[in-house]
Amino acid sequence: MRRAGKVVRAVLEKVRGHVKPGATTLDLDRAAEAGLAEFGAKAAFKGYHGYPAVLCTSVNSEVVHGIPSAKRVLKEGDIVSLDFGAVVDGYFGDSAITVPVGEKIDPDTARLLRVTEASLRSGIAAVKPGATLGDIGAAVQGVVEAEGFSVVRDFVGHGIGVHMHEDPQVPNFGEAGRGMKLRVGMVIAIEPMVNAGKADVRVLGDGWTAVTGDGSMSAHFEHTVAVTATGATILTE
């Protein structure tokens, strides 16, 4: 899983370099596919329940699962979530980053990105043997709501290993001390999805793309994290 995580991180950094005004989200998907080929890894997303691409590209008010398209052209001031998974020797890695397009991002949107990434760090810091899933959720939720943003509740993190999605579900909200206890050897994907407005989301007619119900901006950051005797080990960093 460390090897899969390293591939995921390297490919995401490669794709980040292609994010610029005038690029299409299909350009980003092709960059990710080329990165997979370079490492000899398999795509985790393409074909998963019929998903048609190797990368999820969610722009502005799109929360998750945006499908890359030659018609979706990035503009100065946009943000785009890049969610990517890879399989190496049967083991999965999964990570996401949200990237500004160009140099002129709205200050409130820049704060949304900072807070979402900080909430992921807070969730990861709660990971240790004997801690609970509620500890992780409460840590994420506390950071997000203190800044006046909303945690998406319709989508959550997940266990990961020889399958893309395994038990347990890992919510980005909750009550400290509640839920399953973490044990050494567990691996989970923690992935806050945070809206500038309300938490409500809806899925578009393509059956995949989830958008904010009120049209507000949304950000998404994710790491694959192993529970070790000394705490969290991030496998996708």
C-alpha positions in Angstrom: 0.0 0.0 0.0 3.0 2.3 0.5 3.9 1.7 -3.1 0.4 2.4 -4.3 0.3 5.5 -2.3 3.6 6.8 -3.8 2.2 6.3 -7.3 -1.0 8.2 -6.4 1.0 11.1 -4.9 3.4 11.3 -7.9 0.6 11.2 -10.4 -1.4 13.9 -8.6 1.6 16.2 -8.5 2.1 15.5 -12.3 -1.6 16.4 -12.9 -1.4 19.5 -10.7 1.2 20.8 -13.1 -1.3 20.7 -15.9 -3.9 22.8 -14.1 -4.0 26.2 -15.8 -6.5 28.5 -17.6 -7.4 27.0 -21.0 -6.8 23.4 -20.0 -9.7 21.0 -20.1 -10.6 18.5 -17.5 -10.0 15.8 -20.1 -6.4 17.1 -20.5 -6.0 16.4 -16.7 -7.4 12.9 -17.1 -5.0 12.1 -19.9 -2.1 13.4 -17.8 -3.2 11.0 -15.0 -3.5 8.1 -17.5 0.0 8.8 -18.8 1.3 8.9 -15.2 -0.2 5.5 -14.5 1.4 4.0 -17.6 4.8 5.5 -16.5 4.6 3.6 -13.2 3.0 0.5 -14.6 0.1 0.8 -12.2 -3.6 0.2 -12.8 -6.4 2.7 -12.6 -8.6 2.3 -9.4 -11.5 4.4 -10.7 -11.9 3.6 -14.4 -14.6 1.0 -14.8 -15.5 1.1 -11.1 -19.3 0.8 -11.2 -19.0 2.0 -14.8 -17.1 5.2 -14.0 -15.5 6.3 -17.4 -12.2 8.0 -16.4 -9.1 7.4 -14.4 -9.5 10.8 -12.5 -12.4 12.7 -10.9 -12.3 16.4 -11.8 -14.8 18.4 -9.8 -14.8 22.2 -10.6 -16.1 25.0 -8.3 -19.5 23.9 -7.0 -18.9 20.3 -7.9 -18.2 18.4 -4.7 -17.0 15.0 -6.0 -17.1 12.5 -8.9 -16.9 15.1 -11.7 -16.3 13.4 -15.0 -13.5 14.8 -17.2 -14.6 16.3 -20.4 -13.1 18.0 -23.5 -15.9 20.6 -23.1 -15.0 21.7 -19.6 -12.4 24.4 -19.9 -10.8 25.7 -16.8 -10.8 29.5 -16.2 -8.7 31.9 -14.1 -10.2 31.8 -10.5 -11.7 28.4 -10.7 -10.8 25.6 -8.3 -10.7 21.9 -9.3 -10.7 18.9 -7.1 -8.4 16.1 -8.4 -9.4 12.7 -6.9 -7.3 9.8 -8.0 -6.7 6.2 -7.1 -4.1 3.6 -8.3 -3.7 -0.2 -7.8 -0.2 -1.7 -7.4 0.1 -5.5 -6.9 -3.6 -5.7 -5.9 -3.4 -3.0 -3.3 -5.2 0.4 -3.6 -4.1 4.0 -2.8 -6.5 7.0 -2.9 -6.0 10.7 -2.5 -7.4 14.0 -3.5 -6.3 17.6 -3.6 -8.1 20.8 -4.6 -6.1 23.2 -6.8 -6.7 26.8 -7.7 -6.6 27.7 -11.5 -4.3 30.6 -12.3 -3.1 33.3 -9.9 -6.3 35.2 -9.1 -8.4 33.2 -6.7 -11.1 34.8 -4.6 -9.9 35.3 -0.9 -12.9 33.4 0.5 -12.3 30.5 -1.9 -8.6 30.5 -0.9 -9.7 30.3 2.8 -12.0 27.4 1.9 -9.1 25.4 0.5 -6.9 26.2 3.5 -9.6 25.2 6.0 -10.5 22.0 4.2 -6.8 20.9 4.1 -6.4 21.9 7.8 -9.5 19.8 8.7 -7.9 16.7 7.0 -4.7 17.3 9.0 -6.8 17.5 12.2 -8.6 14.3 11.3 -5.3 12.5 10.7 -3.9 13.8 14.0 -6.7 12.0 15.8 -5.7 8.6 14.4 -4.1 6.3 16.9 -4.8 2.8 18.3 -7.8 2.9 20.6 -9.2 6.2 19.1 -12.6 6.0 17.5 -14.1 7.0 14.2 -16.0 9.6 16.1 -12.7 11.2 17.2 -11.8 11.6 13.5 -15.1 13.0 12.5 -15.3 15.4 15.4 -11.8 16.7 14.7 -12.6 17.4 11.0 -16.0 18.9 11.9 -14.6 21.2 14.6 -12.1 22.8 12.2 -14.6 23.3 9.4 -17.5 24.6 11.4 -15.3 27.0 13.5 -14.7 28.8 10.2 -18.3 29.0 9.2 -18.2 26.3 6.5 -20.2 23.1 6.2 -19.1 19.4 6.2 -20.8 17.3 3.5 -22.6 14.4 5.1 -23.9 12.5 2.1 -20.4 11.3 1.2 -17.8 9.9 3.7 -14.3 8.4 3.8 -13.8 4.6 3.9 -11.6 1.7 4.6 -9.2 0.7 1.8 -7.0 -2.2 1.0 -7.4 -4.9 -1.6 -10.7 -3.1 -2.6 -11.3 0.5 -3.3 -14.0 0.9 -0.7 -14.0 -1.3 2.4 -15.5 -1.1 5.8 -15.6 1.0 7.9 -17.2 4.2 6.6 -15.3 7.2 8.0 -17.6 10.2 8.4 -16.2 13.8 8.5 -18.5 14.6 11.4 -19.4 12.9 14.6 -19.0 12.8 18.4 -15.6 12.1 20.0 -15.4 8.7 21.7 -18.2 7.2 19.6 -18.0 4.5 16.9 -15.6 1.8 16.0 -12.2 1.8 17.7 -9.1 1.9 15.5 -6.6 -1.0 15.6 -3.0 -1.3 14.4 -3.0 -2.4 10.8 -6.2 -0.8 9.7 -6.0 1.5 6.7 -8.6 4.2 6.0 -9.1 7.0 3.5 -10.0 10.3 5.3 -11.5 12.8 2.9 -13.2 16.0 4.1 -15.6 17.5 1.5 -16.4 21.0 2.6 -18.9 23.5 1.2 -18.6 27.3 1.5 -22.4 27.3 2.0 -24.8 24.7 3.2 -24.0 21.0 3.5 -26.7 19.9 1.1 -25.6 18.2 -2.2 -27.4 16.7 -5.2 -26.3 14.4 -8.0 -26.6 15.6 -11.6 -28.2 13.7 -14.5 -24.9 11.9 -15.4 -25.4 9.8 -12.3 -22.0 10.7 -10.9 -21.3 14.4 -10.5 -22.3 15.7 -7.0 -22.8 19.5 -6.7 -23.6 21.8 -3.8 -27.4 22.4 -3.4 -27.0 26.1 -3.1 -24.3 26.6 -5.8 -21.6 27.5 -3.4 -17.9 26.5 -3.8 -16.7 23.1 -2.5 -13.3 21.7 -1.7 -12.0 18.1 -1.2 -8.7 16.8 0.3 -8.0 13.1 1.0 -5.2 10.9 2.2 -4.8 7.1 2.7 -3.8 6.6 6.3 -2.5 3.5 8.1 -3.0 3.0 11.8 0.4 2.2 13.4 1.5 1.7 17.0 2.8 5.3 17.1 -0.3 6.9 15.4 -1.0 7.7 11.8 1.2 7.0 8.8 0.1 8.8 5.7 0.6 6.5 2.7 -0.2 9.0 0.0 2.3 11.8 1.1 
